[in-house]
Amino acid sequence: MDFWEVAPENWIGVGGRFGKQFRSFTERFPFVTHGLSLSLGGPAPLDETFLQQLKRFLDTHGIATYTEHLSYCSDDGHLYDLMPIPFTADAVQYVAARIRRVQDILQRRIAVENISYYAAPGQEMSEIDFINAVLDAADCDLLLDVNNIYVNSVNHRYDAHDFLAQVPGERIAYLHVAGHYQEAEDLLVDTHGAPVVDPVWALLDATYARFGAIPTLLERDFNIPPLLELLNEVARIAALQARRQTQVTHQQQHG
């Protein structure tokens, strides 16, 4: 494994035997963190107490990378789901200011993730235009979820490759890839509970073709299969990356 990802909310404040075991892993292996509860687009003030705890956690474990969903998940209490931020100019400025504040407290750039969404209330711009505007206004990076691109392209009837062509590659921190549930022919649900499907593998390969063999995390949250099946998916990621790197090397040598 090249790197591991953890949700910091699950480990902040954990001590004793489990805390020591976790520290032994972060001392030996590269880790990144992926937040679950910051609610970057939410109406409530940012939880700066949590952010200070998060900074200490990242510093203690020597973890440079923190990512969060470009969404909100609270409104006078946790909603236990990731809700889409309205794709509006006002929302761009609102969420970008909050991201800048997070970066100031954490003293590091963060990356935000493109989420899956099933409705777009008050939409004034496209999803990719909204994402790019936030990245520019906040001067932050992108955690690009390839499965979410595919899910949204089916649900909202846009071209996934056209979306990919508009992504600013220089801002990509790393990638997510995962499985989803097919509710209907025109409705996919991002679940992280199934194997990666062939169209998503193809889109991942297209991502490598456009941006290079970017580090990629396989997500699987439930319906956990035997370990060998997960390792086979990880090996498929590595094979796609290696093939792309070989092609780049060949082009450089015979340019």
C-alpha positions as CSV (number, residue, x, y, z in Angstrom):
1,M,0.0,0.0,0.0
2,D,1.4,3.4,-0.9
3,F,-0.7,5.4,1.6
4,W,-3.7,5.1,3.9
5,E,-6.6,7.4,4.6
6,V,-8.4,7.9,8.0
7,A,-11.3,10.1,9.2
8,P,-9.7,12.3,11.9
9,E,-13.0,12.4,13.8
10,N,-12.6,8.7,14.5
11,W,-9.1,9.1,16.1
12,I,-8.9,12.5,17.7
13,G,-8.7,12.0,21.5
14,V,-8.2,8.2,21.3
15,G,-5.6,7.1,23.8
16,G,-4.6,3.9,25.5
17,R,-3.8,0.8,23.5
18,F,-5.6,1.8,20.4
19,G,-4.0,5.3,20.4
20,K,-0.6,3.7,20.7
21,Q,-1.3,1.2,17.9
22,F,-2.5,4.0,15.6
23,R,0.6,6.1,16.4
24,S,2.8,3.1,15.5
25,F,1.1,3.0,12.1
26,T,1.5,6.7,11.4
27,E,5.1,6.5,12.3
28,R,5.7,3.7,9.7
29,F,3.3,4.5,6.8
30,P,2.1,7.6,4.9
31,F,-1.3,8.8,6.0
32,V,-3.8,11.4,4.7
33,T,-7.0,12.5,6.5
34,H,-10.5,12.9,5.1
35,G,-13.0,14.8,7.3
36,L,-16.6,13.9,7.8
37,S,-18.2,16.7,9.9
38,L,-16.7,20.1,9.2
39,S,-19.7,21.2,7.1
40,L,-17.8,23.7,5.0
41,G,-21.0,25.0,3.4
42,G,-23.2,24.9,6.5
43,P,-25.0,27.9,8.0
44,A,-23.4,27.5,11.5
45,P,-20.0,29.0,12.4
46,L,-17.0,26.8,11.8
47,D,-16.2,24.6,14.8
48,E,-12.8,26.2,15.6
49,T,-12.3,24.2,18.7
50,F,-12.5,21.1,16.6
51,L,-10.1,22.7,14.1
52,Q,-7.5,23.3,16.8
53,Q,-7.9,19.7,17.9
54,L,-7.4,18.7,14.3
55,K,-4.3,20.7,13.9
56,R,-2.7,19.1,17.0
57,F,-3.7,15.7,15.6
58,L,-2.2,16.3,12.2
59,D,1.0,17.7,13.8
60,T,1.3,14.9,16.3
61,H,1.1,12.3,13.6
62,G,3.1,14.1,11.0
63,I,0.2,14.1,8.5
64,A,0.3,16.9,5.9
65,T,-2.9,16.3,4.0
66,Y,-6.4,17.1,5.2
67,T,-9.4,16.9,2.9
68,E,-13.1,17.6,3.4
69,H,-16.3,17.3,1.3
70,L,-17.4,20.3,-0.6
71,S,-20.8,20.1,1.0
72,Y,-22.6,20.8,4.3
73,C,-23.8,18.2,6.8
74,S,-25.3,20.3,9.7
75,D,-28.1,22.7,10.3
76,D,-28.8,23.2,14.0
77,G,-27.5,19.6,14.4
78,H,-25.9,17.0,12.3
79,L,-27.8,15.8,9.2
80,Y,-25.9,12.5,8.8
81,D,-25.6,13.1,5.1
82,L,-23.7,15.2,2.7
83,M,-25.9,18.0,1.3
84,P,-25.0,19.9,-1.9
85,I,-24.1,23.5,-1.6
86,P,-26.2,25.7,-4.0
87,F,-24.2,26.3,-7.2
88,T,-24.3,30.1,-6.9
89,A,-21.9,33.0,-6.9
90,D,-22.8,33.9,-3.3
91,A,-22.2,30.4,-2.2
92,V,-18.8,30.4,-3.8
93,Q,-17.7,33.4,-1.8
94,Y,-19.2,32.0,1.4
95,V,-17.6,28.6,1.3
96,A,-14.3,30.0,0.0
97,A,-14.0,32.3,3.0
98,R,-14.6,29.4,5.3
99,I,-12.0,27.3,3.5
100,R,-9.5,30.1,3.9
101,R,-10.2,30.3,7.6
102,V,-9.7,26.5,7.9
103,Q,-6.4,26.8,6.1
104,D,-5.3,29.7,8.4
105,I,-6.0,27.6,11.5
106,L,-4.5,24.4,10.2
107,Q,-1.6,26.3,8.7
108,R,-1.7,24.1,5.6
109,R,-3.6,23.9,2.3
110,I,-6.5,21.6,2.3
111,A,-8.3,19.8,-0.5
112,V,-12.0,19.7,-1.0
113,E,-13.9,16.8,-2.6
114,N,-16.5,16.8,-5.4
115,I,-19.5,15.1,-3.9
116,S,-22.3,13.1,-5.4
117,Y,-25.6,15.0,-5.3
118,Y,-29.2,14.2,-6.3
119,A,-30.7,17.7,-6.6
120,A,-29.2,21.2,-7.2
121,P,-31.5,23.8,-5.6
122,G,-31.0,27.4,-6.7
123,Q,-28.5,26.4,-9.4
124,E,-26.9,29.4,-11.2
125,M,-23.9,27.6,-12.7
126,S,-22.7,24.2,-13.6
127,E,-21.1,21.8,-11.0
128,I,-17.6,22.1,-12.5
129,D,-17.8,25.9,-12.8
130,F,-18.8,26.0,-9.1
131,I,-16.0,23.7,-8.1
132,N,-13.4,25.7,-10.1
133,A,-14.7,29.0,-8.7
134,V,-14.3,27.7,-5.1
135,L,-10.8,26.4,-5.8
136,D,-9.8,29.7,-7.2
137,A,-11.4,31.9,-4.5
138,A,-10.2,29.8,-1.6
139,D,-6.8,28.9,-3.2
140,C,-7.2,25.3,-2.1
141,D,-6.7,21.9,-3.7
142,L,-9.1,19.2,-5.0
143,L,-9.7,15.7,-3.9
144,L,-11.1,14.3,-7.1
145,D,-13.6,11.5,-6.7
146,V,-13.8,9.7,-10.0
147,N,-16.8,7.6,-9.0
148,N,-18.7,10.7,-8.1
149,I,-18.0,12.2,-11.5
150,Y,-19.5,9.1,-13.1
151,V,-22.5,8.9,-10.7
152,N,-23.3,12.6,-11.3
153,S,-22.9,12.3,-15.0
154,V,-25.6,9.6,-15.1
155,N,-27.9,11.2,-12.7
156,H,-27.7,14.7,-14.2
157,R,-27.1,13.7,-17.8
158,Y,-23.7,15.3,-18.5
159,D,-20.6,14.0,-20.2
160,A,-18.1,12.7,-17.6
161,H,-15.1,13.2,-20.0
162,D,-16.2,16.8,-20.7
163,F,-16.3,17.4,-16.9
164,L,-12.8,15.8,-16.5
165,A,-11.4,18.1,-19.3
166,Q,-12.4,21.1,-17.2
167,V,-10.7,20.0,-14.0
168,P,-7.6,22.0,-13.0
169,G,-5.0,19.2,-12.8
170,E,-2.5,21.2,-11.0
171,R,-4.8,21.4,-8.0
172,I,-5.5,17.7,-7.7
173,A,-4.2,16.3,-4.3
174,Y,-5.2,12.7,-4.9
175,L,-8.1,10.6,-6.2
176,H,-10.9,8.5,-4.8
177,V,-12.4,5.6,-6.6
178,A,-15.3,3.5,-5.3
179,G,-18.4,1.5,-6.2
180,H,-22.0,2.6,-6.2
181,Y,-25.6,1.2,-6.2
182,Q,-27.8,1.3,-9.3
183,E,-31.3,2.2,-8.2
184,A,-32.5,2.6,-11.8
185,E,-31.1,3.0,-15.3
186,D,-30.9,6.7,-14.8
187,L,-30.3,6.8,-11.0
188,L,-27.0,5.8,-9.3
189,V,-26.4,6.2,-5.6
190,D,-22.8,6.6,-4.3
191,T,-22.5,4.0,-1.5
192,H,-18.9,2.8,-1.3
193,G,-20.5,-0.6,-0.8
194,A,-19.8,-2.4,-4.1
195,P,-17.0,-3.2,-6.4
196,V,-15.8,-0.5,-8.9
197,V,-17.7,-0.9,-12.2
198,D,-16.1,-1.0,-15.6
199,P,-17.2,2.5,-16.7
200,V,-15.5,4.0,-13.6
201,W,-12.4,2.0,-14.3
202,A,-12.4,3.5,-17.8
203,L,-12.9,7.0,-16.4
204,L,-10.0,6.4,-13.9
205,D,-7.8,5.4,-16.8
206,A,-8.8,8.5,-18.7
207,T,-8.0,10.6,-15.6
208,Y,-4.5,9.1,-15.5
209,A,-4.2,9.8,-19.3
210,R,-5.0,13.4,-18.7
211,F,-3.2,14.2,-15.4
212,G,-0.7,11.4,-14.9
213,A,-0.6,8.5,-12.4
214,I,-2.0,10.4,-9.4
215,P,-2.1,8.6,-6.0
216,T,-5.5,6.9,-5.7
217,L,-7.5,5.6,-2.8
218,L,-10.0,2.8,-3.0
219,E,-13.0,3.4,-0.8
220,R,-15.1,0.6,0.7
221,D,-17.3,1.4,3.7
222,F,-19.6,-1.6,4.0
223,N,-20.5,-4.9,2.3
224,I,-16.8,-5.6,3.0
225,P,-15.7,-8.6,0.8
226,P,-12.8,-11.0,1.4
227,L,-9.5,-9.1,1.6
228,L,-8.3,-10.7,-1.6
229,E,-11.1,-9.0,-3.6
230,L,-10.1,-5.6,-2.2
231,L,-6.4,-6.3,-2.9
232,N,-7.3,-7.2,-6.5
233,E,-9.0,-3.8,-7.0
234,V,-5.9,-2.1,-5.5
235,A,-3.7,-4.1,-7.8
236,R,-5.9,-3.0,-10.8
237,I,-5.3,0.7,-9.8
238,A,-1.6,0.0,-9.6
239,A,-1.7,-1.7,-13.0
240,L,-3.4,1.3,-14.6
241,Q,-1.0,3.7,-13.1
242,A,2.0,1.6,-14.2
243,R,0.7,1.3,-17.7
244,R,0.2,5.0,-17.9
245,Q,3.7,5.7,-16.5
246,T,5.2,3.3,-19.0
247,Q,3.5,5.1,-21.9
248,V,4.8,8.5,-20.6
249,T,8.3,7.1,-20.3
250,H,8.1,5.7,-23.8
251,Q,6.9,9.0,-25.2
252,Q,9.7,10.9,-23.5
253,Q,12.3,8.5,-24.9
254,H,11.0,8.5,-28.4
255,G,9.4,12.0,-28.3
